[in-house]
């Protein structure tokens, strides 16, 4: 039920941003929702290529970038490559993550450190930022 709601919200956002609905895009989003972690584009491609033989890697990567641009997918450089995850915020709002370096699971962080830095950069214009914490989640730490 929860996955359906997230998928429905994402597909509405896809349509609102002028992107066409396709089964491939839906499958890509479902895969990210189900995995609930940062995933390499190659892993997403391998899964989708089983469902849609002949699908190009470039198509998968282009869709991931488009979904990042509209805020339904988040990206990060993690362990030397770009990885992607479905936006863990149901309303696709600004937030940050703790990322487990063992299993890749993430925990959403609602506090944004930019409030602190903005005070120190009063005369500067900030165009963007990225803030992520890395370590071991409780499950991996206890192994």
C-alpha positions in Angstrom: 0.0 0.0 0.0 2.7 2.5 1.0 4.7 1.7 -2.2 1.6 2.3 -4.3 1.1 5.7 -2.7 4.7 6.7 -3.3 4.6 5.5 -6.9 1.3 7.3 -7.5 2.8 10.6 -6.1 5.9 10.2 -8.2 3.9 9.5 -11.4 1.8 12.6 -10.8 5.1 14.6 -10.4 6.3 13.0 -13.7 3.2 14.2 -15.5 3.3 17.7 -13.9 6.8 18.1 -15.2 5.9 17.3 -18.8 7.4 13.8 -18.9 5.5 11.0 -20.6 4.3 8.0 -18.6 5.9 4.7 -19.7 5.9 1.2 -18.2 9.7 1.5 -18.2 9.6 4.6 -16.1 7.1 3.1 -13.7 9.3 -0.1 -13.4 12.3 2.1 -12.7 10.5 4.0 -9.9 9.1 0.8 -8.5 12.6 -0.8 -8.3 13.9 2.2 -6.5 11.0 2.4 -4.0 11.3 -1.4 -3.3 15.1 -1.2 -2.7 14.9 1.9 -0.4 18.7 2.5 -0.7 21.2 4.1 -3.0 21.6 1.9 -6.1 24.1 2.0 -8.9 22.7 2.8 -12.3 24.2 -0.5 -13.6 22.1 -2.5 -11.1 19.0 -0.6 -12.1 19.8 -1.2 -15.8 20.4 -4.9 -15.2 17.0 -5.3 -13.5 15.2 -3.3 -16.2 16.9 -5.0 -19.1 15.5 -8.3 -17.8 12.0 -6.8 -18.0 12.5 -4.9 -21.2 15.2 -6.7 -23.3 17.1 -4.3 -25.5 16.7 -1.3 -23.3 19.8 0.9 -23.5 21.9 1.9 -20.5 21.8 5.5 -21.8 18.0 5.5 -21.6 18.1 4.3 -18.0 20.7 6.9 -17.0 18.9 9.8 -18.8 15.6 8.9 -17.0 17.5 8.8 -13.6 18.9 12.3 -14.4 15.4 13.6 -15.4 13.9 12.2 -12.2 16.7 13.9 -10.2 15.9 17.2 -11.9 12.3 17.0 -10.9 13.0 15.9 -7.3 11.6 12.3 -7.2 15.0 10.6 -7.3 18.1 11.6 -5.3 21.7 11.0 -6.4 25.0 10.8 -4.6 28.6 9.9 -5.3 29.2 6.9 -3.1 32.1 4.4 -3.1 33.4 5.9 -6.3 30.3 5.9 -8.5 27.0 7.7 -8.9 24.1 6.0 -7.1 20.4 6.8 -7.1 17.5 6.3 -4.7 13.8 7.2 -4.7 13.3 10.4 -2.7 12.6 9.1 0.8 10.5 12.2 1.6 7.0 11.5 0.6 6.5 15.2 -0.4 9.9 15.3 -2.1 11.1 18.0 0.3 14.7 19.1 1.1 16.6 16.7 3.5 19.9 14.9 4.0 21.0 11.3 4.8 23.0 9.0 6.9 24.3 6.3 4.5 25.5 2.9 5.7 28.8 2.1 4.1 28.2 -1.7 4.5 24.6 -2.3 3.2 23.8 1.1 1.6 20.6 1.7 3.6 19.9 5.3 4.4 18.2 7.3 7.2 16.6 10.6 6.5 18.0 13.6 8.5 15.6 16.5 8.8 18.1 19.0 10.2 19.9 21.0 7.6 23.3 22.5 8.6 22.9 25.3 6.0 21.1 27.4 8.6 24.3 27.6 10.5 26.5 28.3 7.5 24.2 30.9 6.0 24.8 33.1 9.1 28.6 32.9 8.4 28.1 33.7 4.6 25.9 36.7 4.9 27.1 38.5 1.8 27.4 35.3 -0.3 25.0 33.7 -2.7 24.7 30.0 -2.2 23.6 28.0 -5.3 23.3 24.6 -3.7 24.8 22.2 -1.2 25.2 18.5 -0.3 25.5 17.1 3.2 25.7 13.3 3.9 26.9 11.3 6.8 28.6 7.9 6.4 29.0 5.0 8.8 27.4 1.7 9.8 23.7 1.3 10.5 22.7 -0.5 13.8 22.2 -3.9 11.9 25.6 -3.8 10.3 27.4 -2.5 13.4 26.0 -5.4 15.4 27.2 -8.1 13.0 
